[in-house]
Amino acid sequence: MSETNQDWFDRALRVIPGGVDSPVRSFRSVGGTPYTVVRGEGAYVVDVEGRRYLDFVQSYGASLLGHAHPAVVSALTEAVALGTTFGAPTPGEVRLAELMCSRVPGLEQVRFVSSGTEAVMSAVRLARGATGRSRIVKFDGCYHGHSDALLVAGGSGVAQLGLPGSAGVTAGAVADTTVAPYNVVPELDETVAAVLVEPVAANMNLVAPRAGFLAELRAACDRVGALLIFDEVITGFRLDYAGASNAFGVVPDLWCFGKVIGGGLPVGAFGGSAALLASLAPAGPVYQAGTLSGNPLATAAGSTVLEYVTPSHYERLSARVERFAASLAEAISAAGLYALTPRVGPLLGLYLSREPVDAPANFAAAKAVCDNGLYAGFFHAMLERGVALAPGAYEILFVSMAHGDAELDRAVEAAGEAAAVVAAS
Ligand SMILES: *Cc1c(COP(=O)(O)O)cnc(C)c1O
């Protein structure tokens, strides 16, 4: 019988490449053996050895209310008994689409898919089909899922593993993708179908958009007739009640969603105006499909989360994270390291260094700090103290609505101790 994390990981290594189903879960960049999770409860996860961790991974942002929230569990229990997939329209997908469109100004229609990757891939196809143009402009360090055309300069796991892109992606597949530095408005021309951006960059640690960046991008797209796509797979319904487009007052042509809108189940969505979405099959010529798209379990969980939260939930979460960010930086500095804890709403980054550094405004600057070698030691010292951060310096901290002040205080205390360990090493 397998009982330790090592036993399970050894078994995983035999039958699953690298022992993980997504490279960001591996401990490749921090060393050691991943903990294997058997259950989650609110702000915590429990591994096969019965160890309980205060969890700041939260499925990389998919979990907003915390793990196994009773409202989500009961919605899923009810939904599962009715059948799990039909290949026919269901009320659940209509309800979730209505909820999303009623909240996000400018969002009139959404098409559901099963992951964020699919959402962005499909939005790009739609943008190309609707404009009749080929080129896509993306930003260095922004992650948009693992579809071929977007797997260049990708941030997150790609950056963690030190890869420029991926083997198996042909030059042809990325020939129409141009990469620009974040926070600088790129030169555009009439060959550009779309500019794709994370409105808050959250896959190269946290990089906030400088004031005016998103509005200037909007104007630059309008000048040449290119579409603006906001990849809100992280920011959507996490940054605030209506996502980043609402928070920054910039309306894109297309939105991509994932993570939070599935309430912890596999889902993604892309959307925009009804006029633009009319280009999609069956009404239009841009083909896009999915056997499990709009799955009734996923839409039940997603709707439950969106119905549960109110604007004041987000305000409280942001306020809590604001205090947490300040205390975290203070505790780490007091222990002899320097920490930057940039924050946009409830999204929180963490950069560790020996000397004070400026808040990174692009991937090159983020990389200079993230690759300084301090994170691995800090990560393990935190894990030993029962606090689980993502096993990579390019990920942000996900504070769920189940993380109360007591949890955050504990994390601050652990961070002070962990920083002292790293400072002395
Ligand atoms: C996670 C993520 C994706 C990909 O979503 P998956 O569900 O992992 O395919 C795309 N864009 C952003 C900004 C993400 O953070």
The ligand as an SDF file (V2000), in Angstrom:
LIG
                    3D

 15 15  0  0  0  0  0  0  0  0999 V2000
   -4.1290   29.2360  -16.8830 C   0  0  0  0  0  0  0  0  0  0  0  0
   -4.1310   30.2070  -18.0040 C   0  0  0  0  0  0  0  0  0  0  0  0
   -4.4710   29.8350  -19.3140 C   0  0  0  0  0  0  0  0  0  0  0  0
   -4.6980   28.3990  -19.7110 C   0  0  0  0  0  0  0  0  0  0  0  0
   -5.7860   27.8250  -19.0830 O   0  0  0  0  0  0  0  0  0  0  0  0
   -5.8530   26.2090  -18.9400 P   0  0  0  0  0  0  0  0  0  0  0  0
   -7.1780   25.9710  -18.3440 O   0  0  0  0  0  0  0  0  0  0  0  0
   -4.6890   25.8270  -18.0760 O   0  0  0  0  0  0  0  0  0  0  0  0
   -5.7220   25.6660  -20.3180 O   0  0  0  0  0  0  0  0  0  0  0  0
   -4.5830   30.8170  -20.2710 C   0  0  0  0  0  0  0  0  0  0  0  0
   -4.3490   32.1080  -19.9730 N   0  0  0  0  0  0  0  0  0  0  0  0
   -4.0060   32.5090  -18.7380 C   0  0  0  0  0  0  0  0  0  0  0  0
   -3.8000   33.9540  -18.4640 C   0  0  0  0  0  0  0  0  0  0  0  0
   -3.8490   31.5640  -17.7190 C   0  0  0  0  0  0  0  0  0  0  0  0
   -3.4470   31.9630  -16.5050 O   0  0  0  0  0  0  0  0  0  0  0  0
  1  2  1  0
  2  3  1  0
  2 14  2  0
  3  4  1  0
  3 10  2  0
  4  5  1  0
  5  6  1  0
  6  7  2  0
  6  8  1  0
  6  9  1  0
 10 11  1  0
 11 12  2  0
 12 13  1  0
 12 14  1  0
 14 15  1  0
M  END
$$$$
